[in-house]
Structure formats: structure tokens, C-alpha cells
Amino acid sequence: MYIADLHLHSRFSRACSKDINVPNLAKWAKIKGLNLLGTGDCLHPIWQKELQTSLTKFQDGFYEFAGVKFVATTEVSCIYSDQGKVKRIHLVLILPSLESANKISLELIKKGVNLASDGRPIMGLSAHDLVALVLTTEPQALIIPAHIWTPWFSLFGSNSGYDFFNECFKDLSSHILAVETGLSSEPAMNWRIADLDHKAIVSFSDAHSLPNLGREATVFKGGLSFAELKDDLLKQNINYTIEFFPEEGKYHYSGHRDCGVVFSPEEVLSQGETCPKCGKKLTIGVAQRIEKLATRASEDLKLVTKDGLITSAAFSQRPGFKMLIGLEKIIADSLKMTTSAQKVKAEYNKLIEHLDNEINILTTVPIARITSYSGQKIAEGVEKVRHGEVEIKPGFDNTYGEIKIWGEEQVEQVQQSLF
């Protein structure tokens, strides 16, 4: 078993931290509890050379740095017109070697793609044609549609996507083995779509900074090799995925940020898709989009939660998932401080140093051990998250949701216990 985060970025992608380099990625992978990282941005010429210099070959397509395993990955942005409509589809490529990345780079350059402009290259190729080019150049490549429900840049996005899988990938649909949930959805929401019944559901962080690594991840059952990774996706050989609470994602509900208008799916159905304040069209969120395309009701899934793992009694073959909140956020909420507060940083570092990595602290470390180092309230905060006992004001129209572990009454009790 190993935990993988295969969708992330380097410092060569726009709006990404300048601290992202190979040593720092390895350092934070250990802090978070990740065994396998995607390199991110492996088609960018400078980053590609840096990876070739920094990483050593491990086995069968995987690389290593300071004990952390890496595999060549990138996200690409396909922007094109299909049947008179503009499509914007983001895809994650997972490649069996850096040599494969170089070969694909050369083919894209022939097509006029500027790979040096951004770590996530933008190209005029359709998603279908990009898949064809990649598989022709490297038949073992894995291609995963990224954050498939976000409105603007995804397979099923309300503003630029498709209603059916085959509409996008056509004759190559069977070569796409998995899809990525994104921060605004979780697996159960995707299980409602019959079109995805034979696709593995995976989750990765799409991290633009080091602390965001592992905020979503996938726990695989197989061994650390490219061939086994591909086989695991084909057979859905996954223990579970680690998820954001989807309401916290910045496109979960529909709305209009400029006007402060937020609609649930029920409100969209009753009041329409037009902003009542300015008359413009709302940004239709993930929850509403899933309702539109779903072939099953939520009740049909018969969800079961045991020890924080959510599974479906009706679809028992589907790997389960756990919804988590970052440890720093739990500490900050428990102490009623911001995540940037020095005391919060100190508590976080103390728990990592004395107990375990973050994912294990959030999922398996006994609550009594957390209590012994950081006190009852922080430990209770971890326990509440394990049981999903949180309050969330859903995100909408590029605005993250607001999540609270403690209600106002509980916060007052925390303050009294501290002082």
C-alpha cells in the first residue's frame, strides 16, 4: 500500500510558489505522509532538465529523491472549438519515463505548442487529438481528466465541458482509465454518473504550494512501479481516496461572486440560473451540474460510514473515501487563531516531530496520543473531523467554502479551557 499525489505543479506554472523544487517536494512529502509524488510540469524544458539532474531511477518508470518516489507527470490545457462551442479541458498525463516526456515535448513543439511559457502548457489541440498524440508517442502513458466538474476547465464543466464521456474522447474513451474528483466533488457524487461506472475515481491535490501537497490523495494497493500503477487504475485496485469536504471547494454551489449570490441545486431549480441582482448568468457549480447529469439519486448509493471510511452498500466494488481537513486548520480552529499564527505552527511541528506524518495523525494516530502532546481540544478537533462533525458554508464562483470545526458555543468553551 502507498499514498500518491500525482497532480501538482512546479514553480514554472503560473501562480505557483517559487519554493517548489525537488528537495522541498521530498521534504514535504515526508511531512504529509506521501510515498509517491508526480513531478508536475514535466514538459517544461527547464523543469524537465532539473528533474533529469536531481532524480535517480528507482524501478520501472519511477524515480527517487531522499527516499521519496516520483513519477513523471504534467497537467495540460486543451482549448479548442467543438461543434461551435469553446471547450477547455485539463488533462493530467502520467508518463513511464522522463525520456517519454522529452519525446512528447518534441511532438508538441512540432504542433506549435510553446512549452516554455507555462508549466501547464496551453494548446489548441482537442482533448481527443492530444490523447491520440500522447498514446502514439508513448503507448504506456496514462491520461486522467483533471478536476472533472469545475465549471471552466474540465470534462463535465458547466461552461466548457461535455455531457458525455464519449463526446470528448470518442474512439479513444476506453484508453482513459480514471478521472479526478477535484476539490468540489467526492467519489459518491461521481458514483451517481453511469457514464463513469468503469472508470477509477482518483483524487490528487493540484497543489500550487508545498503545504497543499496531499490535501487530496489516493491510497493504492499495488506495488511501486509504473506497470502496477496502470494495472491498479485498470482494476480500480485502490484502498481509498483522501478528499476535501466538497463544500469547501470553490465551485461547489452555483452563484455570482460579485453580487454575493449563492444558490444550492434546489434554489437553482426554483429560481433559475440568472443572478437576481445583476441579471447575468450564474456560474453553475459542481453540485448542480451533477444533479443535471446524474443517472442515480443519492439515496440509491446507500452510503455507509465506518471509522471515517465512506463506502456504498449498493456499489460495494467501488473503493471508499475519507474526507479530511488539514491539520493546521484543525489546530487553528481549535485555538481560535489563524493558520499563520506562530502557536499554530509550533503545535503542528510538535505533532509531526513527536507523533507521525500529517495523514496518519489525521486518520490513524490514537486520539489519546494527540491529547498527550497538544491537549484535549486539538485532539477532539481531529476526532470531530474523522467523524465528519463540521459546519461548512459552501464555496461558489471561485470562492472557497468556509469550514468550522467548532460552533460559536464550542469556541467559547475552548477559550475558557485555555485561559
N, C-alpha and C positions, 0 to 999 in steps of 0.2 A: 504494500500500500504506500502511496506517496501523494503529496498535495502539490498541485500545479497551478500556476498563474501564467497563462500563455498569451494574454493580451495586455501589453503595456507599451510604454514609449520611452525613447531616449531623449536626451537634451536637444536633439536635432529636429524634434517635432515642435510645432508652434504651441505656445502657451504651456511649455513643459519646463520643469525645474532644471537649472544648469548643473545641479549636483548629481544628476543621473549619469553614472559611469559604471564600469564593470565591478570594481571593488566595492562601491557603495551598494550596488544591486545585491551582491553576495552578502554583504553585511546585513542589510535589511531583510533579506530572505530568511536569514537565521533568526533575526528578532521576531519576524512574523510567524515562522514555522513552515516555510515553503521549501520543498525539496527540489522542484523543477521550475525554472523561470523561462519564459520566452525572452529572446534578446530584445524584441521590439525593433522596428525600423531597419531591418537587416538589408534593405535595398538602398539605403542612403550610403553614398560612396565613402564618406569619411567614417561613419559609424561601422560600416562593413569592414573597413581596414582595421579599425580599432578592435573589433571583435576577433578578427583573424590573428591579431597580435597578442591579445590578452587571454583568450580561451585556449585550453588544451583539449584534445579529443578524448572523450570518455569511452563510449562504445556505441555502435550502430546509430550514428546520427546525432548523438548527444555530446555535449561539451561540458567542461568543468572549470570552475574557478573557486579556490579556497573551500572545496568540499560541496559547493552548490552546483547542481547540474543546470545546463542551459540547452535550449533548442532554438534554431534559427526561426524567427517569426517577424511578421510585419503586418500592419493594417494598411489597406489601400482604399482609395476613394474613387469610385466609378461614377462619373456624372455624364449623363447622355440623354438623348431623346428616344422614347419608345412609343410608337403609335400616337405621336403628337403630344406626349406628356414628358416633362423632365423627370428623370429618375436619378436619385442619389443613393447609391448603395455602398456601404462599407463592408469590406471582407477582411477576415484575418487569414493570412497564409502561414502555414506551419511547414517548414521545409526540412528535408533529411540531411542537409549539409549547408555550410556556408558557400561551398562550391556551387551548389544548386542556386543559391541566392544570386551569385555572380552571373550565372548563365541567364537567369530570368531578368536580371538587370540589363544585360546586353540586348535581350529581345525587346524589352520595353523602350530602351533608348532608340532602337530602330523604328519604333512606332511614334517617336517624337515626345515621349514622356520625359519630363525634367525631374530626375530623381534627386537632384541636389537641392531643390527648392524647399523641400519639407520631408521630414521623416515619414509622414503619412502621405505618400505621393498621390496627386490628383491626376486623373487620366480620363480621356474621352471614350475609352473602350466601354462597351456594355459589360455588365456582370457576366453574362454568358460568354462573351468573347475573351474576357480576362481569364475566366476559368479554363477555356479552351487553350489559350496561350500557355498558361502555367502548367497544365497537365501534359501538353505536347512537349514542353521543355523538360519537365520533371514529373513523370507519371506517378511517383510516390507521394507527391505533395498533398497536404491536407488543406482544405478550404472551408472556412466556417463563416457564415454570415454573422456580422457583428451586431450586438445590441439590437435585436431584430425588430423591436417595436417602437423605437424612438421616432418621433414624427418626421424628422428631416433627412436622416442619413441611414436608412435601414430597409431590410427586405419587406417588412409589413408596415412601414411608416405611413401614417395617415396623409402626409403631404408629398411623399416622393416614392412610395413603395408599390407593392403589388398585393392583390388579394389572394393569390395562389402561388405556391412554391414553383410549380412548373411554368408559370407565366414568365418568371425571371430566368430560370436556368434551363428551361426547355429540355432538350435531349440529354443534357449533362446533369440533370437533377439527381440521378442515382449516385453520382460521384461526390455529392455533398453529404457527409456522414453526420454532421452535427450542426446545431445552431446555438448561439449565445443569448442568454436571457436579457442581459443589460441590467442596469441598476433599477429600472422602473417596473420590472416584472420578475416573477419567480417561476419555478418549474410548474407548479399546479395551474397557473394561469395558462401556460403553454400546453398542458395536457388537455385542455378544452378544445384544441385545434386538431381535428382529424388529419389534416394535411401534414402534421408533424409527428404522427404516430411512429414512424420508422426512422426518425432522426434522434440521435442522442441530444440531450439537453445539458449544456455545459455553462459554466459561469467563470468569468475572469474579471480582473479589477479595472481594466482600461486605465491604469494608473498614469497620471501625469506628474506625480511626485513620489518620492520614496515612501513616506508614511502611508500612502494609499495602497501600496502593494498588499495583495491578499484580502482586500475588503470584500472581494468575491473570488472564489477559487473552486477547483474541482478535485475531489479525492478519488484517485484511480486505484483499481485493484491490481493492475498488472505490474510488470517489471519495468525498469528504467531503460527502455530502448525505443527507438522510433517505430520499429515494426510492431512492438507490443502496444504502443500508444495508439497507432492506427487500428489495431485489432480491438482495443478497448472501446474506441469510438464506434466501430462497426457493430460490435456486440452489446453496446451500452454496458460495458463491464466497469461500472462506476459505483463506488460505495455511496457517495452523496455529494451534493454541492453545497458550498457556503454562499449565502445570499445576503444582500442588503434587505432590510424591510422595504418592499417595493414602494410603499407610500412615501418613503424618504427620497426616492428618485425624483429628479427634477422634471419629469414628464408624466407622472403617474395619472393625475387628473387633467381634465381639459380646462382651459382658461385663457385669460388675456392679462399678462403681467402688468402692462402699462395702466390698466384700469383696475387692477386688483380683483378681477372677477375669476372665481374658481367654481367649476361645475363638476359634480360627480356624474357617473354614467346615467343615473336616474334623472338628474337635473338636465342633462343634455337632451334626453328623450322628451322631457316635458316642456323645456324652454327653447330648444333648438340650438344650433351651432353658431349663432350670431351673438356678439358681445352686446348686452343690453345697454351699455354705457356709450360706446362709440360707434356701434353698428358694423364693426369689422368682424371677419370670421375668427372664431376662437381657434387656438392651437389645440387640436383634438389629441387628448392624451392616450396613454397606453391602455388604461382600464377601459375606456370607451371603445378603442379600436379592437380590443379583444372581444368585447361584447358583440361588436358588429360581425366579426369573422368566426366566432365560436360555433362549434357544432355540438357542444355539450354544455349543460348547465353546471354551475359549480357544485351543486348538490349531487350530481351524478358521479363525482370523483370519490365521494365517501372518504374524506381525508381523516387520517389518524395521526395523532401526535404522541410519541413515546420518547422520553428522555431527550426532548428537544428536536427529535428527528420527525419530520413530517413526510408521511407516505400516503398512498392511495390504496384503499381496500379494493376498489374497482379495477385499478390498473397496477397490480402488485409487481409487474415486471419492470415498472419504472423506478429508477433509483430515487431515493428520498432526498430531502434537503434540510438544512438548518439555517435559520435567519439570525444573524448576529449584528451587534453594534460594536464599533471599535472600542478597545479597552480605554483609551484616553478619554473618549466621550463618556463612558460609564463613570470613570473616576471624576471627571469634571462635573457631571450632573449630580453625582453623589455628594460632592463638596460644594456645590453651587458656585463653581468657578468656570472660567473659560478654559479651553483645551491648551491655550498658550501660557497659562499660569505656571510659575515655577514649581509650586507644590504639586500640581497635576503631573508635570514632567518627572518630578522626583519620585512620586508614587509609582508611575508607570515603569521607570527604570528599575526601581527596587523590586517590583514584582517579576520583571523579566530576568533580573540578575539572580534572584533567590528561588524562583519557582520554575518557570518554563517559558517557552515561546508564547506569543500572544494567542495564537489559535488554540493551543492546548489549555491556556488559562481560561479562555472563554468557553471551552467545551468540556474538558475532562478533569482539570485540577479540582480536587475536593474543596468545597466551599470553606471548610474549616481551616485549610491551609492558607487560603486567601485571607481569611479573617485574622490569622495569626500574624500576618505581615502588614496588612493595611486596614484592619478594623472591620467592624460589623457592617457598616453602611456600604462600603465599597463592595464587600463580599456579597451583600444582599442585592446590590445593583447587578452584579454578574448573574446571580441566581434568577433575578427577575427577567433579565434578557433571555436566559436559557429557556424560560417558560413563556416567552412572548408577552410578558406583562409590561407593555409600554404604551404610551399615548403618542399618536402621530397626527400632525396636521399635514395632509398630503401635499406633495410638491406639484407644480404645474408650470407650463410655459417657461422652461429654462430656469425654474426656481426650485431649489432643494426643499423637501419637506422638513418640518420642524418636529424633532422627536424628543420626547421626555420620558425618562425612566421614573421620575418622581413627580407626582402631582404637587400642587401648592401646599397642601396639608402635610404631605410627607416631607417636603423640603424644609418646612418649619421644624419638624421633629428632628431632622438631620442637624439643623443649626443648633438646636437645644442640646443635642447629644455631644456636639463638638465643643460648645462653649459653656 
